[in-house]
Amino acid sequence: MANKQHISKQYNQDLESVKNKVLNMGGLVELQVKSAIHALIEKDEELAKKVAQSDYKVNKFEVEIDEDCAQLIAKRQPAAGDLRLIIAIIKVITDLERIGDEAEKIGRYAQKLALKKVKTGMHAELSSLGDKVISILHDALDTFARMDADQAMKVVTADQQIDEEFDRVSRLLITHMMEDPRNIKNMLHVTWCARALERIGDHAQNICEYVIYLVDGKDVRHIELETSE
């Protein structure tokens, strides 16, 4: 549907160009998230600083793609599937920009933790949560690239695993704070990083919901998954 050919070859090229920009933005965001998680777990101060200062690249992509979409709407007056594609793209880049914000947040807290040489005792738990978040983000971007609604639904369902992992990490962090109140501030920083990872999972889920809407014309937001089939 989204890749149908138009009478105007330039129109096809313009649509494909915008979609490719979204994928490039997604690749950048995915790299930011991976770097943020690595910096947090390995206490890499320099990498954390780099992540915290690189969000402007993601913001620049969002502004450019927004402008491209506005130009397409003004010049081509898209209808039906094309209009849904452009609306989905505008929504997707909003979520990608917010994922970039969460990565920046992790970078800032990771920098503080690395500077203080804080031992969180949460290496395995944060690694597990981070791996799940990277996986769901990668899969979400892949579903958008291939416009695969079936795979998108699987990713939406998988987000529950991240919520459960976050709850487990949160309980462990609370236990650490209760055992040693002197470490509360540092553990709060780790908690906020874990929360940022959980939110990245939510934004990845949103992207998949837009793909389902784009391909099937079905809005699965805010409803039970059982009723969306």
N, C-alpha and C positions, 0 to 999 in steps of 0.2 A: 504493500500500500504506500509506504513512505518513499519507496524507490521507483515509483512509476515514472514513465517518461512523459515529458510535456512537449508541446509544439515548439516552444522556445528552448533551444539548446542552452542558452545562457541561464535560463531559469533553473534547469537541472544542475548546471555547474554552481550556481549561487547556493542552492539548497545543499549540495554535497560539500561545498566549501565551509558552510556554517557547521554542518554536522562534524566535519573533520576538525574544526576548531574546538568543538566541544570535547572530542576525543583527546585532542592535545592538552586541553585544560585538565581533563580527567587524569591523563598520564602524569602531569605535573603534580596534581593534588595527591595522587597515589604515592609518588616519590616523597612528597612532603610528610605524609603520614608514616611511611616506612622509616624515614630518617628520624622523625620525632620519637617513634617507639624505640628505635635503636639507641638514640641519645638518652632516653629515660632509663632503659634497662642497663645499658653499659656505662652510664654516668659520663657520657662524652660531652664535656662542656662546650667545646668548639662547635660540634655538630648541632647541639641544642641552640646555641647562639645563632647559627646560620639559619636554622629552621624558623626561629622567632623573628628573624629580620627579612624573610623571603616572601611573606604573604602578599606583598605588593604585586608580585608576578601573577598570582592567581586573580587578584582584583583587576589587573589590567585586562586579562582574558575576558572576565565577566563584562566589563565596560564595552570591549570591542564586539563581543557576540551580541550583546543587547542592542548595540547600534546596527549591526548587520540585520538582526531580526526586525527592527523598526523599519529599516530601508526596504526589506522584502515585503513587509505588510503594506507599506506606502506605495511601492512601485507595482507589485504583482497582485495585490488584493486577493490573497490566497483563500481558498474555500475547502470545505470538507477535510480530507486527509492531510493536505498541505498545511492548513491552518492548525490542525491538531499537532502536527509535527513541530511547527514554530512555537506553539504554546508550550509543548512538552520541553523543547529546548530551553526556553526562558525559565521554566521551573527547574530543570536539571542544573543549569549553571548557578542558580540561586543556592541549591543544595551543595554544589561543588565549592562555591565560595565559602559557605558556612563550614564545610569540612576543612577548608584551608584555615579558617579562623580557629577551629579546634586544634589543628596541628600546631599552629602558632602558639596557642595556649599551653599545650604540652611542652613545646620547646622552651617557653619561658620558665615553667616550673621545673623542668628537667635541668635547666641551667642553674637554678638556685640550689637544687639538690646536689648536683655535681660539684658546685662551688664549695658546699659545706661537707662534701664527702659523706653524705648520709647513707647509711646502710639500712635499706628498707626491709630486708628479709623477705621480699616478695618477688624475687626474680622469676621463679617458675610460674607463679600466678599471673604476673603482668605479661610474661612471654606468651602464655596461653591465651589471654584476653587479646593481646596485640595480634597474634597470629589469626585469630578468628575475625578480627576487625579488618585486617588486610585482605583476608580471603573474601569476605562478603563485599568489600569495596571493589575488589578486582572483578568479581563475578557480576556485580551491578553494572560496571562499565562495559563488560563483555556483552551483557544482555542488551544494553543500549546500542552498542556497535552492530550487533546482529539482529536487533529488533526481535528478540526471542521472548515472547510472552510466557511460554511454558517455563522456561528457565527463570524468568523474572519472578514467577509465582513461588518457585522453590527457594529463591533467595529471600523473598519476603518472609517465608516461613522460618528460614534459618536464623533470622534476626532474634528470635526468642532465645537461642543458645547464648547470644551475647548478653542479653538481659540477665540470664541466669548466672553467667560467669561474672558479670559485674556485681550482682548481689553477693556472690561468694567472696569476691575480693573485698567488698565493702565490709562484710562481717569480720573478715580477718584483720582489716585495718582498724576497726573499732576495738577489737581485742588487743591489738598492739598498743593503742592509745590508753586503754584501761590499765594495761600492765605497766606502762611507763609514761606517766603524764608529761614528763619533760620532753617527750618526743611528739607531742600532739601537733604542733605547728608543721613539722616535717611530714607527718602522716596525713595531715589535711592536704598538703601539696600533692601527695601521691593519690589521695582520694579524688581530688579535682582532675588529675590526669586520667584516672580510671573513668570518671564521669565523662570526660571529653571523648574518650574512646567509645563509650556506650552511645554517645550522641552521634558519633561518626557512623556507627552501625545504623542508627535511626535514619540518617540522611541517605545512606546507601539504600535502605529499604524504600525511601521516598522515590528515589530514581527508578527503582524497579516498578513501583506503582504507576509512574508516568509511562513507562514502556507498555505496561498492560493496557492503560487507557489509550495509548497511541495505536497499538496494534488491534486490540479487541473493542475499543470504544467503551470499555467497562471501567467504572471508577470503583476501586476496591479500598479506598481510604476509609478509615473509621468504621469498618464493618468486620464482623467475624469472618475468618478465612473460609469456614465451612459454607457460608452463605454466598460466597463470591463465585463458586464454581457453577 
